[in-house]
């Protein structure tokens, strides 16, 4: 009969060596197979993507065919987009005719509040063609703080005898001024009562001019009818909604069906017309009603904060795209924003493929180093 020492010999010698050899061999082949799978995935991403995720997919780079100049150009455009979106400009445009004086303190305070959230704020006013040199004025041309300028703004008339004002003229002047520049996040706030007048030759402005400017600058736009005149025409809400806002939304988002302003009634008989997705708001008071100064101030600052918050959210998405943190499907929701900065879906796909290819090269190098 074998002793206990003899019975343990096979386990401690030949069989143990065989087991260790099999374990090492299996581990080696497992590691090799895993490395090969990872390399194939990163070098041939199309094989692992569904058609809906990869189309359109023209001229996408492979690891050995990267166009570094094109990648750099796309990255520079995206960096400029992030900077622009995070730089807000706000214009407060007010009707400076009799009846509007009581709202100026609220507008002045709103300007101060907006200034605290790092926005560039400018104030301007419009009156009527008969007022001549006082038809349109701006705090920028006077080089004055907008809050102080609004607080001291005169709402008396010298020559004008009718109620309707040059609303469209004021909008065009505001949009053409440098107060709402280029590709930045632009927010335009209009505060008035009566609608656009019958248009004397000096102030004749077609609504299409304003629509074009709003679309070109991708303005967030809010209009507040703070009091409803008893005379006719009291067309402020109707004109702004039908001639300006809805056509501008259609011009900016031609491929969308939901560009109509949705109506909702609020306490006091007022009506809100809004397009939340695109930051458009029209606040229309009921007949013979007036909006309180406190509510006006709250609505203005809230609208501006929401517009800036949305711009920052879009900027963060673009930053994630730059850093390769955005999934392949996510860019769909920022394509309209990217188009403002001349970045197409093909550019986005090219950059994502380049980042994926670069990541694949780094993984490949890491595995080769490990195997050595």
PAGUDREN-911649 format. One record per residue: residue in one letter; x negated, y negated, z negated of N, C-alpha, C in turn. Coordinates in pm, whole numbers, plus 50000, padded with zeros to 5 digits. Last residue first. Example, Ala and Ser with C-alpha at 12.3 -4.5 7.8 and 13.67 -1.06 7.14 Angstrom:
BEGIN
S487155022549292486335010649286487104999749213A486815056949220487705045049220486805033049220
This chain:
BEGIN
X496314575652500494844576252496494364578752355X498934572052432498504585352474496994586752477X499014545052371499284554652266498764568552304X498544533852621497574531552514497744541952405X500854541852751499554546552799498484544952692X502794528052603502784542652600501434548252647X502104501252665502094505852527502024521052518X502534499752937501184497952886501054503152744X505314503352936504444512853004503024512052951X506164480452805506434493452746505504503952804X505374461252990504794460952856505004474352786X506934468353209505474468953220504824469353083X509484463053102509114476653141507614478353153X509384435553075509514443752955509114458152984X509324429053346508194425453260508204433753133X511844438253420510654444253480509414441453396X513424420953271513514435253247512284442453302X512734396653384512464398853242512504413753208X513664401653644512244398753622511864401253476X516384404753601515624416053652514134414153630X516964378753512517184390053423516404402353468X516304364053745515574361853620515744373653526X518204374553923516784375553954515954374053827X520594367253801520274381353816518794383453844X520364339253825520484345453693520084360153701X520334336154103519184331754023519184338453885X522884345754163521714353154213520444349154138X524424325954049524484339353991523284347654037X522364295654042523404304454094523414317854020X521864263553941521474277253910522624286353950X522294235753942521834242654063521254256454033X523574226353725522114224953725521474232953839X526174233053760525854218853749524354216353760X526094260553740526194254653874525884239753872X526184264953467524904266553536524934260253674X528944261453426527984252253364526644252953436X529944282953567530344269453608529424258953548X528744304253424528364301753564528754287653609X529314313153175528594300453183528194296953327X530564337653194531284326853128530564313353133X528654354353315529864350753387530564338753326X526554362053145526414349553221527674345253295X527334388053033527644375552964527484362853049X526374410753164527734406253190528014392153137X523804415753073523994413153215525374407653246X523174397552765523464409652841523784405952986X520504377752657521854377952709522074390552791X517894375852590518784381052487520224382252535X515884363652737516214377552766517144383852665X515504337152702514724346052615515044360752637X517324325952877515894323352895515034333352819X519684333952753519354338952887517864337352914X519584318652523519514333252512519154339552645X519934293752643518684296652573518504311652556X522544296952732521484295252831520114297952768X523844298552486523944309752581522814309052684X523254273252388522684284852320522754297252410X524794257252560523334255852560522664267952496X527344264952483526894268052619525364267352626X527304254252226527504268652244527034273052382X527034227252282525944234152212526064249252225X529524222852401528304220652478527124227852414X531184227752180531264236452298530024235052385X530394206452014530244220251968530274230052087X531194184752167529774186752142529504201052097X533974188752157533284188152285531794190852268X534464187151881534754199551954534014200052087X533734160451832533024171351765533244184651837X535664147051988534234145652019533434157151956X538024154451853537824157951994536344157552031X537584143451598537744157851614537514162251757X537514116151656536294122651604536384137751619X540214113451750539054109851832537804117151785X541814121551533541904128551662540674125651750X541084102751333540874117051312540864124651445X541944078551450540544080551415540214095351400X544704084051470543914080951589542434083651562X545424086651204545524098251291544704096151417X544964060351115544254071451052544274083851141X546744045351270545294043351286544504055051229X549514062251423548854056251306547344055451329X551134052251718550254062051653549564055351534X554514043451758553124039251747552344049951673X557414042151980556634047051866555194042151873X559024037852195559064027852088558294032451964X558954072052279559414058552311559534050052185X556024089752149557394088552197557784074052219X552614091352273553614088852169555004087852232X550404114952391551414105252433552454103552322X547244124352455548134122452341549114111452377X545494147752632546304135752649547294135152533X542394162952693543474160452598544164147352632X540104188252779540914176952827542094175352732X538284211052761538174199152678538824186752744X538694234552890537864224652959537814211252886X540284249552722539074255752778538134245352838X542484233352663541464235952561540174241052621X544104209352786543484221052846542284224152757X547194193452687545784197052670545394208952757X549234169652564548964177152685547484180652680X551404164052300550024166552339550024174352470X553734139352212553454151452290551964152252320X555744127851932554644126752028554434139952100X557594130451731558084129151867557004127451972X556684135651481556874121651516557364119551657X554524163851531555434155851448555494141351490X554304174551880553724172851746554674164051665X554694197852144555254186852065554614186651927X552664204152423553144208652292553594196552212X551744214952750552404205252662552804211752531X548784219652935549844225852857550404215852758X547864210853250547834206053112549034211853038X546394235653466547464226553429547354222553283X544614254553545544084241053526545194230953498X544494283353594545084277353473544534263453445X543094293253807544524290753825545134282953709X539904284753940540744288553827542194284853853X538274275054134538564289354138539454294054023X537834248354080538644251754196539064266454198X537214229953862537374244353847538304249553956X537054203453938535924209453868535994224653864X539534199154061538304196354136537094203154071X541304205353858541324213353980540044211354061X540684184553682540484198553641540434207653762X541534162853838540114164253802539794178453758X544324166953858543484167653979541994169253948X544924163753575545134176453644544364177453775X544044135953532543544147553459543714160753534X545284117953736543874118253698543464131953642X547974120253792547104114253894545614115753863X549234132553573549494137253709548514132053813X548164120353335548324134753350548354138953497X548184092653381546944099453341547024114453365X550904087853447549834085153542548564092953508X552214095653208552544101853337551404100053437X551074078653011550944093253002551174099853137X551684051653117550344056153075550214071453082X553884037553197553514049653273552204056053229X556064018653160555274024253050554764037753099X556693991053373556424005353360555604008753235X559173983653134558823992553244557813985153332X558963979352776559203974852912558813985653013X558133989252538559563990452571559853986852715X555184009452501555863996652529557323999052568X554004028852258554824030152377555584017052401X550634032852151551964027152132552704027752265X548524048952224548714046052082550034039052051X547644074052409548624063252419549044059952277X544494085152477545444083252367546344071352398X542664109952641543364097252654544444096452547X539544125552696540734124452612541334110552629X537324146952856538134134852870539374135652780X534094155252946535184158652855536014145852843X532914153353280533274146653154534304154653075X531264159253503531784169753415532144164153278X530554141453693529864140453565530334150753463X532244148953901530794148253925530014148053794X534784146453786534304159653825532784159653842X534904118753747535054127753634534484141553666X534634109854014533634106353914533694115553793X536984120154134535664123854185534574121154082X538934106953983538864121553983537494126254028X538484080754061538234084553922538094099653910X539224082054329537884077354293537524081854151X541894089954320540894099454371539474095254338X543304066954247543054077454147541974087354191X541854036854370542614048954396542304059454290X542144004554263541314016554251542214028754275X542113970754266542723982354333541753994054332X541443946654161541353958354074541963970854138X541773927954362540503928454289540353941254209X544433930954446543333934654535542013936354461X546353945554184545963934254265544733938254346X548283969354080546993968354147546883956254241X550303973353909550613974754051549403972754141X548503989953636549393979953697549573982153848X548734019453440548004011553538548964002253612X550664016353129550004023153240549264013753332X550064006552786550774005952913549954012853023X547964015852595549414016952576550144017252710X544884033152500545684022552559547144023952527X541764047052519542804043252423543574031452480X539724073852619540514062352663541624059752562X536574086952607537784085152526538484072452574X534414110352743535094097652768536404097352689X531344124852718532674124752657533274110852676X528894145552862529574132752863530984134052807X525894158852844527234161652793527934148352775X524144150553156524284151753011525684156452973X523534145953420523864159553381524094161453231X524264111853453523964124453517524494137353458X525474092553174524494095853278524524110253325X527324069453080527604083753095526724089153207X526304044153096526634049252964526944064152965X525904032553337524864041753291525154047753155X529114032953506528064026753426527034037153384X531124046453623530014042553709528874036253631X532924049753417532284061653473531104058253562X533714023153373533084030853266532314042753322X534904016353617533724009053571532974016853463X537054034653620536014035353723534744028253678X538524026053396537974039653403536844040653505X539253999953474538404002153357537774015853357X540874006053696539663997953714538704000053597X542924019453568542074026753662540784019153689X544043998353411543524010653350542544017653443X544753969653392543923975653497543253988253442X548173969853257546763966053263546013973453375X551463956153213550553966453264549133961153280X552623929953133552193940053038551213950453095X551663896453239552463908753249551853919553160X550013874553222551363872953169552203885753178X546683863353178547583874353212548943872553145X545033843153077545773840953202546853851453228X544263850952821544183836852861545083834252980X545003871052539544933868952684544903854052712X543283888152272544173877552322544003876152472X541593904952149542683910952227543693900452272X538113907352093539293898652103540343905252192X536253926951869536763925352005538053916952004X535023933551633535163919351664535753916551802X534953961251635535543954451520535853939951553X533443966551865534873969651861535583962251749X530913958051774531513952051894533023954351895X530413975451565530573961051538531263954051654X530243999351714531183998151604531453983351572X528163994451903529553996451948530583994951836X525853968251873526293980751814527763982751848X525003952552185525543952252049525883966452002X524433942652443523373948252358523773947952212X526293936152621526053926152517524933930452422X526323958952767525923946652836525653935452736X527283976452569525933978152623525443965452690X529883970052523528923967252416527493968252466X531533954452801530913966152738529953961852628X534493945452986533333942152905532803954852839X536583933253237535893945153185534653940453109X537813907653243538543919553288537923932253232X536663883853196536953891953078537723904853113X536513870653437535253875453379535483884553258X539873876353494538613872653558537393878953493X542433880953416541493876353314540103873553369X543923892153616544043877653596543023872353498X543533919553588542803912353693542813897353670X543263927553237544003926753363543233918053461X541083947253067542263938953047543063938953178X538983970352887539543965053011540753956652977X535873977952720537283974452722537683969852861X533624000452546533963991252655535443988352649X530824014252373532224010052376532424000252490X528784043052328528994030052390530474026952387X526514064552165527864058952173527834045152238X524994094452160524774080952212526144074852240X525034113651858525534110951993525224096552031X524534123251599523454122051698523964120951840X526594120251429526344133751481525394133251599X526914093651373526224101751272525944115951321X528464083451576527034080351577526254088951479X530974090551494530384097651608528874095451612X531364071651289531324085951259530644093951371X531364047751435530364050051331530234064951300X533604051551598532294049751660531174052151559X535594052151404535334064251483533964063351548X535534025551322535114035851227534804048951301X536524013751557535204009951506534674020651411X539044024951567538084027851674536674024651629X540154013151340540044027751348539054031951455X540043985651411539283990751296539114005951299X541813985451645540373983351658539573987951535X544513986051617543833998851632542303997551635X545533960451611545613968251487544863981551495X545283951251878544383946351774544383955351650X547093957052070546063967052046545143963351929X548703935752112549353947852066548353958652029X547043921452394547873920052274548623932952240X544233941952509545313932252530546163931452404X542143960852575541953949252486542963938352517X541943994752574542763983852628542663972252529X538734010152562539964005752497540633994552575X536634037252554537184027052644538564022952592X533764049952441535094046452391535614034752475X531664075352544532164062152579533574060552522X528844093952453530254091452429530594077052466X526644119952526526934105752543528444103752532X524414144952391525754139652420525804124452433X522344168152463522204153652455523554147352490X522494194652517522324190952377522104176052357X522504195352790523734198852719523674194752572X519804189052843520894179952882522164182752804X518414211552743518134198152691519274188552721X519504232052903519634232452756519434218452697X518674223353158520104224553126520324224552975X515924225753144516504212453162517984212553126X515784253553125515274245353014515854231153021X516774260253377517524264153257517074256053135X514774250253541516134245253554516954248253429X512634266253455512574251753437513954245353448X513474291753539513294288953396513264273953368X513384288453815514664291153749514564287753601X510634284653851511574274253892512934275953825X509604309153761509264296753690510254285653724X510644326253959511004328253819510754315453740X509294316054182510764315254174511234316954030X506664321854112507064307954136508564306354127X506574349554097506404341953974506824327353991X508194373854218507834360654270507754351254150X507264407754197507784395854130507274383154195X506734433454281507074423554382507634410754319X506354452854093505194449754177505484438854279X508864454853961507634451453887506474447053974X511224437854172510694450054114509354446454049X513914414054186512504417554183512244431354124X516564412354426516144413554287514724418854280X517954406254667516574401554646516164401954499X521224406454542520344405054655518974400254610X523734416454415522374418454365521384418154481X526974406754293526014408054401524584408654350X526434438254119526754430954239527284417054206X526034452053882524854448053958525184439754081X528364459753762527424451653682526294446153767X529724475253942530364462853897529414453953821X528094497953974528154487854080528744474754034X526214504153669527374506353752527434495653858X522794514253633523824504053626525004507853713X520794531653674521484532853546522604522553531X519614525753912520134539253897520974540653772X518584500253875519804501753952520424515553934X516134501853743517334498653666518624500853742X513454515153759514554517453853515874514553783X511744508753553511274506653690512394508153792X513164515253324512764501253345512264498453485X513604543053361514714533753336514334519353368X511024553353392511944554153505513084544253487X510044548453132509414542153248510344542253368X511724564752976511704550252955511124542953076X511034590053079512414585153086512474570053073X508314592053015508724592153155510134586653172X508464592552735507754581752804508184580752948X509854616652697510434604052651509794592152721X507984634752799509294633652862509974620552823X505874630952619505664628352762507004626352832X507064639352382506594625652395506424621752541X507494666452449508614657752413508254643052429X504884675652490505814675452603507034666652574X503914672552224503274665752337504234664452455X505584689252075505574675052048504994667052163X504864714252183506234709252197506304694152175X502184715052101502504715552243503904710052268X502444714551821501714703851890502074703352037X503884738751782504424725851737503754714151809X502124757851884503414755951948504034742451909X500024754451699499784751951841501104749351913X501264762551463500784748751475500574745051620X501734789151527502844780251499502444765651512X499114798951554500024799351669501194789651648X498164795551295497534787951406498444787551527X499824813751164499884799551131499284790951242X498994837351277500344832551303500504817651268X496204838751187496574838951329497974833151355X496494828650877495484827750983496104827151122X498514831550696497524821050671496554819250785X500014852750789500644839550779499604828550765X498214873750773498724869550905499334855550900X497664874650479496634871250579497214866950713X499544883250302499544868950337498574865350447X498944909950259500224906350322500264891750365X496514909450122496544914450260497824910350331X497334899449876496394891449956496414895950101X498924920049776499534907049812498624898449898X497774950649943497804941349830498494928349873X499544977550088498734965350099498874956749975X499155012050000500005000050000499124987550000
